[in-house]
Amino acid sequence: MINALESSSTRPYLIRALYEWCTDNGFTPYVAVQVDDTVQVPREYVKNGEIVLNISFDATSSLKLGNDFIEFKARFAGTAREISVPVGRVIAIYARENGQEIGRAHV
């Protein structure tokens, strides 16, 4: 029997599942991220303490949806940037095509 306090968070698994659902259904997955000092993103694109990132295969390279971090490389205004987002800072995942949130990564 697994002790709930010793088990890992469900958040990274939910993010990966929703990402997979998006891509399987032809949608473009975006994540909304609450930005703080632990988040490595281009600060010029942060609005009201949040940033929305396209994490589709076409928009990223070396995408890793890990248990602790979402990491990838992406171009912003033609400049390659390294992105690192702690999973705990992801507040939602969206499908661009319908503009609707498809899930919140609740713990």
Backbone as JSON, one array per atom type, in Angstrom:
{
  "sequence": "MINALESSSTRPYLIRALYEWCTDNGFTPYVAVQVDDTVQVPREYVKNGEIVLNISFDATSSLKLGNDFIEFKARFAGTAREISVPVGRVIAIYARENGQEIGRAHV",
  "N": [[0.85, -1.18, 0.0], [0.54, 2.23, -0.83], [1.8, 5.01, 0.8], [0.26, 8.09, 1.05], [1.65, 10.43, 1.67], [4.22, 9.81, 0.98], [4.15, 9.32, -1.7], [4.57, 10.53, -5.09], [3.73, 13.75, -6.56], [0.69, 14.2, -8.4], [0.58, 16.08, -10.37], [2.68, 16.36, -12.51], [2.07, 14.11, -14.03], [-0.56, 14.53, -14.83], [-0.19, 16.79, -16.43], [1.41, 15.71, -18.49], [-0.4, 13.81, -19.51], [-2.52, 15.44, -20.43], [-1.13, 16.95, -22.3], [-0.46, 14.93, -24.13], [-3.05, 14.13, -24.91], [-3.91, 16.47, -26.18], [-2.08, 16.66, -28.38], [-2.6, 14.22, -29.67], [-5.15, 14.7, -30.59], [-4.86, 16.67, -32.42], [-4.59, 19.27, -31.49], [-3.02, 22.31, -30.33], [-0.89, 22.44, -27.69], [-0.77, 24.63, -24.96], [0.79, 26.07, -22.1], [-0.05, 27.74, -19.12], [1.79, 29.72, -16.98], [2.75, 30.58, -13.73], [4.88, 33.06, -12.93], [7.94, 33.24, -11.2], [11.03, 33.65, -9.37], [12.08, 31.11, -9.81], [11.45, 30.3, -12.31], [12.51, 30.02, -15.61], [12.22, 31.99, -18.15], [11.68, 34.17, -21.01], [11.6, 37.29, -19.76], [10.45, 39.55, -20.87], [8.1, 38.79, -22.02], [6.35, 38.23, -20.03], [3.32, 38.83, -18.44], [1.42, 40.42, -16.03], [2.53, 38.77, -14.07], [2.4, 36.25, -15.2], [2.95, 33.85, -17.84], [2.19, 32.53, -21.03], [2.92, 29.63, -22.72], [3.69, 28.04, -25.77], [3.85, 24.68, -26.13], [4.07, 22.85, -28.13], [5.19, 20.28, -30.45], [6.13, 21.44, -32.82], [6.86, 24.0, -32.0], [8.86, 23.79, -30.17], [12.1, 22.51, -29.14], [13.88, 19.67, -28.01], [12.07, 19.02, -25.92], [11.2, 18.28, -22.61], [9.08, 16.77, -20.48], [9.22, 16.56, -17.48], [9.18, 15.13, -14.09], [9.75, 17.11, -12.27], [10.44, 19.43, -13.66], [9.5, 21.3, -16.6], [11.14, 21.45, -19.53], [12.66, 23.01, -22.33], [13.75, 24.16, -25.59], [13.15, 27.15, -27.34], [12.12, 29.54, -29.85], [12.0, 33.0, -29.57], [10.92, 35.84, -30.99], [12.75, 35.23, -33.0], [15.06, 34.57, -31.64], [16.85, 32.0, -30.08], [15.97, 30.45, -27.06], [16.47, 29.11, -23.78], [14.21, 27.34, -21.88], [12.85, 26.82, -18.7], [10.68, 25.45, -16.48], [9.42, 25.01, -13.33], [7.35, 22.3, -12.45], [5.43, 22.78, -10.51], [4.77, 25.43, -10.92], [3.11, 25.58, -13.07], [-0.04, 26.54, -14.02], [-2.2, 25.99, -15.64], [-3.32, 24.12, -18.53], [-3.82, 24.6, -21.95], [-5.76, 24.36, -25.0], [-4.93, 25.73, -28.0], [-6.55, 25.98, -30.31], [-9.3, 25.94, -29.66], [-9.38, 27.76, -27.7], [-10.03, 27.21, -25.13], [-9.54, 26.28, -21.76], [-8.26, 23.16, -21.01], [-7.67, 21.77, -18.85], [-6.8, 22.01, -15.42], [-3.87, 21.74, -13.57], [-4.24, 20.44, -10.92], [-3.06, 19.54, -7.69]],
  "CA": [[0.0, 0.0, 0.0], [1.34, 3.44, -0.95], [1.5, 6.08, 1.73], [0.01, 9.3, 0.27], [2.68, 11.42, 1.95], [5.46, 9.38, 0.35], [3.98, 9.22, -3.15], [4.88, 11.76, -5.81], [2.61, 14.58, -6.97], [0.02, 13.8, -9.64], [0.66, 17.21, -11.3], [3.41, 16.12, -13.77], [1.38, 13.06, -14.79], [-1.72, 15.18, -15.44], [0.32, 17.65, -17.5], [1.81, 14.83, -19.6], [-1.61, 13.21, -20.09], [-3.24, 16.46, -21.18], [-0.28, 17.25, -23.46], [-0.64, 13.83, -25.08], [-4.42, 14.22, -25.43], [-3.9, 17.61, -27.11], [-1.36, 16.33, -29.61], [-3.32, 13.12, -30.33], [-6.37, 15.23, -31.18], [-4.52, 17.73, -33.37], [-4.6, 20.58, -30.85], [-1.73, 22.88, -29.95], [-0.89, 22.61, -26.24], [-0.16, 25.8, -24.33], [0.72, 26.05, -20.64], [-0.01, 29.01, -18.41], [2.79, 29.57, -15.91], [2.9, 31.67, -12.77], [6.32, 33.32, -12.97], [8.69, 33.74, -10.05], [12.48, 33.52, -9.6], [12.45, 29.74, -10.17], [11.02, 30.08, -13.69], [13.43, 30.58, -16.6], [11.5, 32.35, -19.37], [11.98, 35.55, -21.4], [10.79, 38.16, -18.9], [9.73, 40.57, -21.64], [6.8, 38.24, -22.42], [5.56, 38.0, -18.82], [2.29, 39.84, -18.2], [0.7, 40.23, -14.77], [3.12, 37.65, -13.34], [2.15, 34.99, -15.89], [3.32, 33.7, -19.24], [1.59, 31.38, -21.7], [3.93, 29.07, -23.61], [3.33, 27.0, -26.73], [4.76, 23.55, -25.9], [3.88, 21.87, -29.2], [6.38, 19.73, -31.09], [6.61, 22.4, -33.82], [7.34, 25.25, -31.38], [9.93, 23.51, -29.2], [13.04, 21.42, -29.4], [14.36, 19.02, -26.77], [11.04, 19.12, -24.88], [11.19, 17.27, -21.56], [8.01, 16.96, -19.5], [9.7, 15.77, -16.35], [8.4, 15.16, -12.85], [10.04, 18.33, -11.52], [10.55, 20.59, -14.55], [9.24, 21.28, -18.04], [12.31, 22.1, -20.11], [12.75, 22.97, -23.78], [14.31, 25.32, -26.28], [12.16, 27.76, -28.23], [12.52, 30.83, -30.41], [11.18, 34.16, -29.25], [11.35, 36.9, -31.9], [13.89, 34.75, -33.76], [16.2, 34.25, -30.78], [16.7, 30.74, -29.34], [16.01, 30.62, -25.6], [16.3, 27.92, -22.94], [13.06, 27.52, -21.0], [12.77, 25.86, -17.6], [9.52, 25.78, -15.65], [9.08, 24.0, -12.32], [6.0, 21.78, -12.65], [4.55, 23.42, -9.53], [4.4, 26.79, -11.36], [2.11, 25.46, -14.14], [-1.37, 26.74, -13.45], [-3.23, 25.44, -16.52], [-2.92, 23.72, -19.88], [-4.85, 25.06, -22.87], [-5.7, 24.03, -26.41], [-5.02, 27.0, -28.72], [-7.57, 26.0, -31.35], [-10.63, 26.28, -29.18], [-9.24, 28.83, -26.73], [-10.54, 26.79, -23.84], [-8.68, 25.53, -20.86], [-8.69, 21.76, -21.01], [-7.43, 21.18, -17.54], [-5.9, 22.63, -14.45], [-3.02, 20.72, -12.97], [-4.39, 20.44, -9.47], [-2.3, 18.5, -6.99]],
  "C": [[0.89, 1.24, 0.0], [0.86, 4.47, 0.06], [1.38, 7.37, 0.93], [1.09, 10.35, 0.49], [4.0, 11.07, 1.27], [5.36, 9.31, -1.16], [4.26, 10.57, -3.81], [3.59, 12.48, -6.19], [1.99, 14.04, -8.26], [0.16, 14.87, -10.73], [1.44, 16.88, -12.58], [2.73, 15.06, -14.64], [0.15, 13.63, -15.5], [-1.28, 16.07, -16.6], [0.69, 16.81, -18.71], [0.59, 14.22, -20.29], [-2.37, 14.22, -20.93], [-2.46, 16.9, -22.41], [-0.49, 16.18, -24.54], [-2.03, 13.86, -25.71], [-4.5, 15.32, -26.48], [-3.27, 17.21, -28.44], [-2.07, 15.2, -30.38], [-4.56, 13.62, -31.08], [-6.12, 16.42, -32.11], [-4.58, 19.14, -32.81], [-3.18, 21.03, -30.51], [-1.73, 23.14, -28.45], [-0.12, 23.86, -25.8], [-0.23, 25.6, -22.82], [0.77, 27.48, -20.12], [0.87, 28.8, -17.18], [2.79, 30.81, -15.03], [4.4, 31.88, -12.57], [6.83, 33.84, -11.63], [10.17, 33.52, -10.36], [12.92, 32.13, -10.01], [12.15, 29.41, -11.63], [12.0, 30.77, -14.64], [12.7, 30.76, -17.92], [11.93, 33.77, -19.76], [11.04, 36.51, -20.64], [9.99, 39.2, -19.67], [8.36, 40.09, -22.12], [5.9, 37.93, -21.22], [4.58, 39.16, -18.64], [1.52, 39.48, -16.93], [1.21, 39.0, -14.01], [2.91, 36.29, -13.97], [2.69, 35.02, -17.31], [2.61, 32.46, -19.78], [2.57, 30.92, -22.76], [3.35, 27.99, -24.5], [4.33, 25.86, -26.53], [4.57, 22.46, -26.96], [5.22, 21.41, -29.76], [6.99, 20.74, -32.07], [7.23, 23.65, -33.21], [8.54, 25.04, -30.47], [10.94, 22.55, -29.78], [13.53, 20.93, -28.05], [13.36, 19.15, -25.63], [11.15, 17.95, -23.91], [10.09, 17.64, -20.58], [8.34, 16.07, -18.31], [8.81, 15.87, -15.13], [8.6, 16.45, -12.07], [10.03, 19.58, -12.39], [10.02, 20.27, -15.94], [10.39, 22.08, -18.64], [12.29, 21.95, -21.62], [13.48, 24.21, -24.29], [13.23, 25.82, -27.22], [12.69, 29.09, -28.73], [11.49, 31.88, -30.02], [11.73, 35.31, -30.08], [12.64, 36.51, -32.61], [15.11, 34.36, -32.95], [15.93, 32.97, -29.99], [16.88, 31.01, -27.85], [15.83, 29.27, -24.93], [15.19, 28.22, -21.94], [13.08, 26.42, -19.94], [11.67, 26.32, -16.65], [9.32, 24.68, -14.62], [7.61, 23.58, -12.49], [5.01, 22.46, -11.7], [4.11, 24.82, -9.92], [3.41, 26.76, -12.51], [0.73, 25.58, -13.52], [-2.49, 26.2, -14.33], [-2.59, 24.97, -17.82], [-4.11, 24.01, -20.79], [-4.66, 24.44, -24.25], [-5.91, 25.33, -27.19], [-6.23, 27.07, -29.64], [-8.97, 26.35, -30.86], [-10.6, 27.34, -28.07], [-9.7, 28.47, -25.33], [-9.48, 26.06, -23.04], [-9.17, 24.09, -20.87], [-8.4, 21.09, -19.69], [-6.53, 22.02, -16.68], [-5.13, 21.51, -13.79], [-3.1, 20.81, -11.45], [-3.61, 19.29, -8.85], [-3.28, 17.57, -6.31]]
}
